Amino acid sequence: MGNDQKVIDNFIQILKLDPNNIDILMELGNIYGRTGNHLKAVESFEKLVEFAPKYIDALYNLSHFYYRLNNLPKAIEFIDRLLKEDPNNTMALLLLDEIKRNKQRD
Protein backbone atom coordinates (compact mmCIF):
# COMPACT_ATOMS: atom_id res chain seq x y z
CA MET A 1 0.00 0.00 0.00
CA GLY A 2 2.91 2.37 0.66
CA ASN A 3 3.80 2.68 -3.03
CA ASP A 4 0.13 3.05 -3.94
CA GLN A 5 -0.18 5.89 -1.44
CA LYS A 6 2.78 7.69 -3.03
CA VAL A 7 1.17 7.35 -6.46
CA ILE A 8 -2.16 8.57 -5.07
CA ASP A 9 -0.45 11.58 -3.50
CA ASN A 10 1.31 12.38 -6.79
CA PHE A 11 -1.93 12.07 -8.76
CA ILE A 12 -3.71 14.38 -6.33
CA GLN A 13 -0.97 16.97 -6.82
CA ILE A 14 -1.32 16.67 -10.60
CA LEU A 15 -5.09 17.12 -10.32
CA LYS A 16 -4.57 20.34 -8.37
CA LEU A 17 -2.81 21.70 -11.44
CA ASP A 18 -5.02 19.98 -14.02
CA PRO A 19 -8.36 18.98 -12.42
CA ASN A 20 -9.83 17.82 -15.74
CA ASN A 21 -7.09 15.30 -16.52
CA ILE A 22 -9.20 12.26 -17.37
CA ASP A 23 -6.20 9.93 -17.62
CA ILE A 24 -5.12 10.73 -14.05
CA LEU A 25 -8.72 10.50 -12.78
CA MET A 26 -9.02 7.07 -14.41
CA GLU A 27 -5.77 5.81 -12.89
CA LEU A 28 -6.61 7.29 -9.50
CA GLY A 29 -10.00 5.56 -9.55
CA ASN A 30 -8.35 2.28 -10.52
CA ILE A 31 -5.84 2.51 -7.66
CA TYR A 32 -8.54 3.36 -5.14
CA GLY A 33 -10.60 0.44 -6.39
CA ARG A 34 -7.67 -1.96 -6.31
CA THR A 35 -6.84 -0.97 -2.72
CA GLY A 36 -10.45 -1.41 -1.59
CA ASN A 37 -11.39 2.25 -1.24
CA HIS A 38 -14.53 1.98 -3.34
CA LEU A 39 -15.98 5.31 -2.23
CA LYS A 40 -12.89 7.19 -3.39
CA ALA A 41 -12.91 5.17 -6.61
CA VAL A 42 -16.49 6.28 -7.24
CA GLU A 43 -15.52 9.91 -6.54
CA SER A 44 -12.75 9.75 -9.13
CA PHE A 45 -14.87 8.07 -11.78
CA GLU A 46 -17.82 10.42 -11.14
CA LYS A 47 -15.57 13.41 -11.69
CA LEU A 48 -14.14 11.79 -14.81
CA VAL A 49 -17.56 11.27 -16.41
CA GLU A 50 -18.39 14.93 -15.74
CA PHE A 51 -15.68 15.76 -18.27
CA ALA A 52 -16.03 12.68 -20.47
CA PRO A 53 -19.65 11.46 -20.15
CA LYS A 54 -19.26 8.72 -22.77
CA TYR A 55 -16.03 7.19 -21.43
CA ILE A 56 -17.01 3.52 -21.53
CA ASP A 57 -14.42 2.23 -19.04
CA ALA A 58 -15.33 4.90 -16.50
CA LEU A 59 -19.04 4.15 -16.88
CA TYR A 60 -18.36 0.45 -16.36
CA ASN A 61 -16.15 1.11 -13.35
CA LEU A 62 -18.82 3.29 -11.79
CA SER A 63 -21.44 0.59 -12.27
CA HIS A 64 -19.05 -2.02 -10.86
CA PHE A 65 -18.11 -0.04 -7.75
CA TYR A 66 -21.67 1.09 -7.08
CA TYR A 67 -22.61 -2.58 -7.24
CA ARG A 68 -19.80 -3.43 -4.80
CA LEU A 69 -21.13 -0.69 -2.51
CA ASN A 70 -24.59 -2.29 -2.82
CA ASN A 71 -26.06 0.80 -4.48
CA LEU A 72 -27.95 -1.09 -7.14
CA PRO A 73 -29.96 1.85 -8.55
CA LYS A 74 -26.75 3.79 -9.25
CA ALA A 75 -25.06 0.67 -10.64
CA ILE A 76 -27.96 0.16 -13.05
CA GLU A 77 -27.99 3.87 -13.96
CA PHE A 78 -24.39 3.72 -15.14
CA ILE A 79 -24.85 0.39 -16.90
CA ASP A 80 -27.77 1.94 -18.79
CA ARG A 81 -25.64 4.94 -19.76
CA LEU A 82 -22.87 2.61 -20.93
CA LEU A 83 -25.25 0.43 -22.94
CA LYS A 84 -26.63 3.49 -24.73
CA GLU A 85 -23.11 4.06 -26.04
CA ASP A 86 -22.13 0.41 -26.51
CA PRO A 87 -25.25 -1.83 -26.57
CA ASN A 88 -23.27 -5.05 -26.95
CA ASN A 89 -20.75 -4.43 -24.16
CA THR A 90 -20.37 -7.93 -22.76
CA MET A 91 -18.99 -6.90 -19.38
CA ALA A 92 -21.86 -4.47 -18.79
CA LEU A 93 -24.44 -7.03 -19.88
CA LEU A 94 -22.92 -9.64 -17.55
CA LEU A 95 -22.89 -7.22 -14.62
CA LEU A 96 -26.50 -6.24 -15.30
CA ASP A 97 -27.46 -9.92 -15.35
CA GLU A 98 -25.64 -10.49 -12.05
CA ILE A 99 -27.42 -7.52 -10.46
CA LYS A 100 -30.80 -8.81 -11.64
CA ARG A 101 -30.07 -12.30 -10.30
CA ASN A 102 -29.03 -10.89 -6.93
CA LYS A 103 -32.16 -8.70 -6.76
CA GLN A 104 -34.32 -11.79 -7.34
CA ARG A 105 -32.69 -13.55 -4.37
CA ASP A 106 -33.54 -10.70 -2.02
C-alpha positions, -999 to 999 in steps of 0.1 A, spaced: 0 0 0 29 24 7 38 27 -30 1 31 -39 -2 59 -14 28 77 -30 12 73 -65 -22 86 -51 -4 116 -35 13 124 -68 -19 121 -88 -37 144 -63 -10 170 -68 -13 167 -106 -51 171 -103 -46 203 -84 -28 217 -114 -50 200 -140 -84 190 -124 -98 178 -157 -71 153 -165 -92 123 -174 -62 99 -176 -51 107 -141 -87 105 -128 -90 71 -144 -58 58 -129 -66 73 -95 -100 56 -95 -83 23 -105 -58 25 -77 -85 34 -51 -106 4 -64 -77 -20 -63 -68 -10 -27 -104 -14 -16 -114 22 -12 -145 20 -33 -160 53 -22 -129 72 -34 -129 52 -66 -165 63 -72 -155 99 -65 -127 98 -91 -149 81 -118 -178 104 -111 -156 134 -117 -141 118 -148 -176 113 -164 -184 149 -157 -157 158 -183 -160 127 -205 -197 115 -202 -193 87 -228 -160 72 -214 -170 35 -215 -144 22 -190 -153 49 -165 -190 41 -169 -184 5 -164 -161 11 -134 -188 33 -118 -214 6 -123 -191 -20 -109 -181 0 -77 -217 11 -71 -226 -26 -72 -198 -34 -48 -211 -7 -25 -246 -23 -28 -261 8 -45 -280 -11 -71 -300 18 -85 -267 38 -93 -251 7 -106 -280 2 -131 -280 39 -140 -244 37 -151 -249 4 -169 -278 19 -188 -256 49 -198 -229 26 -209 -253 4 -229 -266 35 -247 -231 41 -260 -221 4 -265 -252 -18 -266 -233 -50 -270 -208 -44 -242 -204 -79 -228 -190 -69 -194 -219 -45 -188 -244 -70 -199 -229 -96 -175 -229 -72 -146 -265 -62 -153 -275 -99 -153 -256 -105 -120 -274 -75 -105 -308 -88 -116 -301 -123 -103 -290 -109 -69 -322 -87 -68 -343 -118 -73 -327 -135 -44 -335 -107 -20 
